[in-house]
Amino acid sequence: MSDKKREQRVKRLCQYGLFIALAFVLSYLETLIPLAATGFFVPGMKIGLANIVVLAALYTLGAKEAFALSAIRILLVGFTFGNTVSLLYSLGGGLLSYGVMVLLKKAKVFSMIAVSITGGIFHNIGQIVVAMLVLENAGVMAYLPVLFVSGSITGLLIGILGAEVVKRIRVVMI
């Protein structure tokens, strides 16, 4: 392997490491935010700060890399700060959200903010599906209207922040 290829691989590995570390730290910081202070009163609701990193990875590194980043982050956070059930909710929401965001991005007709909003909504849908399976109760679907609103709001915020991050990352990554 040439020195130039080796240097590119090391640079890429360092970028992955930084993205994973940043997503992990943002996930931790989010656990420190009291639920009432966020303005949302849905049990288990989070802002999704780490999704800024996943969105940025999707637009700067690529779909496979963003998937790996998202999966690693979900597993790390789940094992560090959560439990089996919270890990299931995160995986269900994260995987569905990721899949939808990749499809919308590939369509090349949606803005990053629209992709993020849709990702936020589908994250909540994925979590509701997991809740229905875990609780064996379709009654949790009653949360969907509230979760659509919260997913849209958080998706909008994450999309705006993600777009700004991507602008700055592209300058640094060149």
Salt bridges, closest charged atoms under 4 A:
ASP3 OD1 - ARG6 NH1 3.15
GLU65 OE2 - ARG12 NH2 3.67
GLU164 OE2 - LYS167 NZ 3.07
GLU164 OE1 - ARG168 NH1 2.70
